[in-house]
Amino acid sequence: MLHIEIKTFKDLNTEELYKILQLRSEVFVVEQDCVYQDVDSKDQKALHVIGFKKDEVVAYTRIFRSGDYFKDASIGRVVVKESERKYGYGKVIMEASIKAVEENLKETKIHISAQEYLIKFYSSLGFKQVGEGYLEDGIPHVGMIRT
């Protein structure tokens, strides 16, 4: 079972922050073989949606108010530990993130920058593709909006 917590940057303790950065690096840098600047000085503005399994961080997103990242509220750095993907935690963490945008940020329009291979997944959560595809850090992405 996944336990979800939502925290501001200041509310994260050092161990939680370390585990979040470790998971993001494990998936985005190592697994996806993508060299990019993950620590981007945006974490301080974000709300962090953390999925814990026991004491381990196995799923995560960060959410932003409109204007803090995109024009609209947004969800990003969506990640699930490879060994935990078979349990549907991607859907769980995204549903919790959508709810957090609506309840904590009081916003309903959400923008994401989705990796192309996940279009079907995000579409199942109510996101619709907007615009043409593009490369972000060498990986094909598309913009998607949920209203």
N, C-alpha and C positions, 0 to 999 in steps of 0.2 A: 504494500500500500504506500502511496506517495503522500507525504505530508507537505503542504504548501505553506510558505511564509512569505510575506511581503514586507520589505524593509527599505528605508532610505539608505543612502550611502553611509551616513553618520551612525545609523543603527546597526550596521554590519560589524561584527567583531573581526579581529584579524584572522582567525581561523576560518571563518565563513568566507571572507574575501579571498583568502588563499585558495580554498577549495573551488570557488567560482572561477578564479583565474586559471587554476589548474585544469578544470573541465573544459573551459573555452580553448585553452592552448592544446589540450589533448585532441579535441575534435577539429577545430578550425585550422590549426597550424600543422599538427602532426598527421592526423587521419586524412585531412583534405589536402595535405601537402601545399599549403598556402602561406607564404611569408607575407605578413601584413602587421600593421601597428594595432594590436588589440587594445592595449592600454592607451586610450585615446582622449583622456580628460573629459569624457562625457558621462562616465559612471557616477560622478558626483551629482549630476542633475537628475539621474534616473531613479525610478523605483525598481527594486530588484525583486523578481518573483522567483523564489527558490524552491525546488522540489527535492525534499530530503527522503531518503530511504534509510531508516535507522539514523545514523549520524553522517551518512555520505550524501554529498550533493550529486544527484544523478540527472537533474533537469533544471533548466534555468532560462529566464528571459529578462530583459530589462525594458521598461516602458518609459515613455516620455510624454509630457504635455505638448499640446500643439505649440509649434514655434521653437521648441527646445532641440529638435532634430530635423523634423520635416514640418511643413506648414500645418499638417494635422497631427493629432496624437499618433504615437507609433509604438510598435513592438519590434524589438530586435535582439540580436545575439541569441536566437532561439537554439537551444542545444539540449540534447539528451545523450547521456553516456552510451556508447555503442552497445555494451552488454545489456543495457536496460531497455532498448528500443522495442523489443518484442512484447512489452507489457502495455503499450498504448500511452506511454507517458508524454509523448509529443502532444497528443490531443489534450491530455489532462493539463499540462502546463500552459498550453495555448488558451484553453477555456478559462483557466484561472487568470491569465493575463488579460483577456478580453473583459472579464468581469472586473478586474482591478482598474482597467482604464475607465469603465463605465461608473464604478462606484467610488473609487479614490480620486480620479481626475475629473469626474462628471462630464465625460466626453463620449460620443458614440461613433464618430468617424475615425477610423484607424487606418494608417498607412503602414505597409511593410515593404521591405526590399527582399523578395523571396528568391531563393535559389531555384532556377528553372525546373529542376527535377521534382520540386515539391509543389508545383502549381496545383495538382489534383488534391493534395492534402489540404492546402490552404483554402481552396475552393470549397471543400467540404465543411469548412468553418465559416463560410459566408463571404470570403474575400473574392473580389473580381479583378482580373488583370486590367491595368491601365497602361497605355503606351506600349512602346516597343521594348524588346529585351536589350540588355546592356551588360557589359563586363564590369564586375566589381571585384577588385583584387584578383583578376584573372579568371573568375568564376562567372558563368552566365546567370544573370538575375533578371527579374521582372518586377515592376512596381505593381502592387496590389492594394485595393482599398476595400474596407468593410464599412458599411453604413448602417 
